[in-house]
Amino acid sequence: MTNITTDTWWVTHKITRRGQEQYVMVIDGEVWAWDGRAGERRPTDMSYKAGVLLIDRRKAPDDVTIEEVPCIVWDTCEIHQHLLADFMDHFHEEEFEHVWENDSRFMGLFQSLDQDRERFRESVMADESLKDDMESLCEKQVYDDQDRWQWEAEDHFERVTSLMRDLHEYTDWYAEVQNFGWRSQSGHKTFKAETGAELLRAVLPKTDCTYKVYFRGDHIAINNAHHDSPTWNEWYYIYPAFTCEGWCEHVYKRDDLAETDDGLFCSACKKRIDDAPESR
C-alpha cells in the first residue's frame, strides 16, 4: 500500500474487523473513515489522543486490529515494478514502439499482422518466449528512461510539500532522529524548508533511501532504511517550529512554548511572543 491520500486528508491507520479492512484519517483530532468508493469521509466512534488511535472495544469484535499506515512511500523497487507494468500494458501503442522497433522479431511480427496493434499485443502475450523478451526490453527502458523517474520524484516531493503545508504555514522545522545509521545514534536539529525536497534533503542521509512517511496530527514521522540501517530502525520525527522573531531568534517547537493566561512566552528569553517587534 503506497501513497493513500485524499487531497489534503491524510490516511493514518488501517482497521481490520472480521477480515474487513477500513482506512481512517485524523483531522483536527477527530477520526474519520475514508470511503474510497464514494470518495468521501464519514464520522466514526473512534478517538485520537497523544498520537494513539483509540477504539471502543465494547463496540468492536475481539479480533479487531489497528495498524498505522504510511500516507507517502518512496521505494525505488516498487516504482520500478510500477513503471515496468505500465510499459507491459502499453508496449503495443505507438508511444512505446521505440522499445522494440529495432528488434527484428517484434518488428517482423508487427508487419505480418498488418501493423494491427491489438493483435500484436495479443500475439506477444500469448507466447511465453516473446512475452519474456518484451519484458526484458521494457525493463531496460525503465532503467534508461530518466524522464519518467524524474516525474515520479517530482510527484513524490509535491506530495510531501502538500503534507507540510497542511501541518505548518511557515518554513521553520524541528527534527529528532533515533537509531541513525549503524551506530544507532540520536540527535536533533532545526532547519528551514519550503518544499518536500528541501525537507527530505535536510533530514535524510545522502544515500539511496527507502522510506515511509506517516502523518501524526501534530508532526511528521519518517521510517527510513538504507545500506547502513537496513532493518527499519531509523526514525525521524519532524515538528513545526517557530522563531522568536524580534527578540532572541530562538527556534522552538510549539510544545517548548510556555503558555500562561498572559499568552505564550519564549522558552529561551522568557519574553512574550505576541509583544515581539516582528511577531508572527
N, C-alpha and C positions, 0 to 999 in steps of 0.2 A: 504494500500500500504506500503510495507516494503522493505528495502534493495534494492532499484533500483540503481544499479551501473553498469558500463560497463568497467570493469577492472579499469583503472585509470581515467575514465571520470565520473564525479560525477553529477548526475542529481540534479538540483536545483529548478526547477519550473514546474508547470503544467499549460498549456494554454488551455482554453476551448473556442472554437469558433463554434457557431451554433451547440452546443451539441457534437462536436468532440473534444476529448482530445489529447493533444500533450505534450510530455515531452521534456524539453530543459535543456541544461547544459552550464555552463560558463567556458570557458577555456582561460586563459590568457586575460581576459577581453572581449572576444568575445563570442557571444551567438550562440550555435549550437542546432539544433533539433536532437533528437535521434529517429532513425527509428528502432524499435525493430524487425520488420520482416526481414529487410535486414541486421540488425546487424551493422549498420553504422551511422555516424553522417552527417548532412547536414547543410550548412550555412543558416542563417536567416537574416531578415531585422531588428531584434531587437538589442538593445544595453543594456549594463550593466554599471551603474555608481553609485558609493558610496553605493554599496550593494542593489541597486534597479534595477529591470528589467524594461526596457522601451520599449514600443511598439508604432509604428506609427499608431495613431488612424485613420488616413486618409486611411490606407490600411487595416483596420480591421473593422468587423461588430460591431454594438453598444453593442451587448451582450457578447463581449469578456471579459473573466475574467482571472486574473493571480493569481496563488496560489503558495506560496513557499512550497516545499515538502521536507521531510527529506530524506537523502540518506541512513541512517542507523537507525534502530529502535531496541530497546530492550524492549520487552513486554512479560512477562512470561505467561500471559493468552493466548496470540496469539501463542506463541511457544507451549504451552500445546495443543491447538487445532490442530496445525500443526502435532505434534507428534501423537496425537490420530487418526487423519485422516490417517496418514501413517500406523499405526497399523491396522486400519479397512480395508484399501486397501489390506493388505498383510497377514492378520491373517491365511489364509489357507496355506501359504507357510511353508516349513519345518523350516525355520529360526525362525518363530513365533509360532511354535507348543507348545512351553513351556508355552505360555499364557493360553491355555485351556486344556492341556493334562491331568490335574488332575481333570477336571470336567467330571463326568460320562456321562452327557447328550451329550456333544460335542464329547467325545471320542466314545460313542456308535454310534452316528450318523455317525461319520467318518468311523468307522469299517463297518457299514451297507452299506455304499456306496463304499465298497471295496477300501477304502483309496484313492478315486478319489478326489483330492484336489479342482479341479474346481467345481465339483458337490457339494462338501461340502460347498464351499463358497456360491454358488447359493442357496442352501437349507437354510443356516443360514440367508442370506439377505432377503429371501422370507418370513420368519417367523418373525413377529414383536417382539414376546417374545424372541426368540433366538437371534435376532439381538440386542435387548436392553441388554440382559445378556452378549453377547460377547463384547459389547461396555463397559460395566461395568468392565469386566475382563481386557480389553485393557487399560482403564483409570487407573486402579490400577497399571498396569505395567508401564505406563507412569510416574506415581509418583515415582515408585520404581527404575526405570532404570536410575541410576545416570550417567552411561557412556554416554547415549545419551544427557543428559543435559550438561555434560562436553564438549561434541563435539560441541554443539550449542554455548556454551560460548566461546570456543577456536576460532571457526569460526568468531564469532562476534568481539572478540578482535583483530583478524587478520585484519578484515576489517577496524577497527578504526586505526590500525597501518599503513595500506596502505594509508589511508586518511592523516595521519600525515606526512608520508614520501613524499607525493605529495605536501604538503604545506611547508615543512621545512626540511632541511637536517641535522640540529643539534638537540640537546636534551633540549635546554632551552625554557621554555614556560612562558607566562604571562597570567593569568586568572582573569576575573572580574565576580562577581556574583551579580545578582539583585533579590530581593524578596526571599531571602533564608529563608526557614523554616516558622514557624507560626508567627514569628516576622517580616517577610519580610525585613530581613537585607540585606545590600550591603557590598561588600568588594572586595579585590583583593589579589593576591599572585603570586609569581614566583616560579617555580619548574623545576625539570629535569624529563624527561620521554622519554624512547626509544620506548616503546610499547604502544599499545592501553590500555592494562590492567593497566599499570603504570599511564597513563594519567587520566583514569577514576577514579582510586583509589585516585589520587591527588586532584580531584575537587569535586566529588560527595559525599554526606553524606554516612556514613557507616550504611546503612539500605537498605531494599528492594526498588529498584527504577525502575520506568518505564520511559524511556526517548527516545527522538528523536534527532538525530544528523543532523545538517544542515551544508552544505559547502557554505561559503560566499566569496569565492575567496581569500581573504587575511586572513581569520580566520575561526574557527570552532565555531558554536553556538550549545548549548545543552539545550533543553527544558525538564525539569525534573519534575516528580511527585512522591510523596511518602506520608506516613501517616501524616507528619507534613505540607505538602504542596500538597494537592490532586487536586488542581484546575488548574494546569499547569501554574502557575505564576512564577515559579522559572526558571531563565535563567542563563546560563554560557556562557561567550564569551572568547575564548581561542586563543591567538595570538602567532605567532612565536616570540621568544625573543632571544637576543644576549647578550653575556657577554663582557664587556670591558676588555678583557684579556691583561695582561701585564701592565695595568695602574691601574684603581681603582676597577676593578672587578664588577662594577655596572651592573645589569641585566636590560635591557630595551627593549621596543617594537621598532620595526623599525620606527614607527611614532615619537618616542621620540628622534630620532637622529636629530641633526642639520645639514642640508645639505647645503653646500655653493659651490662656484666654486672651492674651495680648497679641497673639499672632505667632508667626514662625520665626525662629531665630537660628542663625548660622551656628553650627556646632564648633567652628574654629574660632571666629572672632566674637561670638555671642551677641552680635548686633541683629536688630530686627530686619528681616529681609525686605519687608514692604517699605522700609524707610530708606533703602539704598538709593543713591542718586540716579542709578540706571536700572532700577529694579524691573524685572520682568513681570 
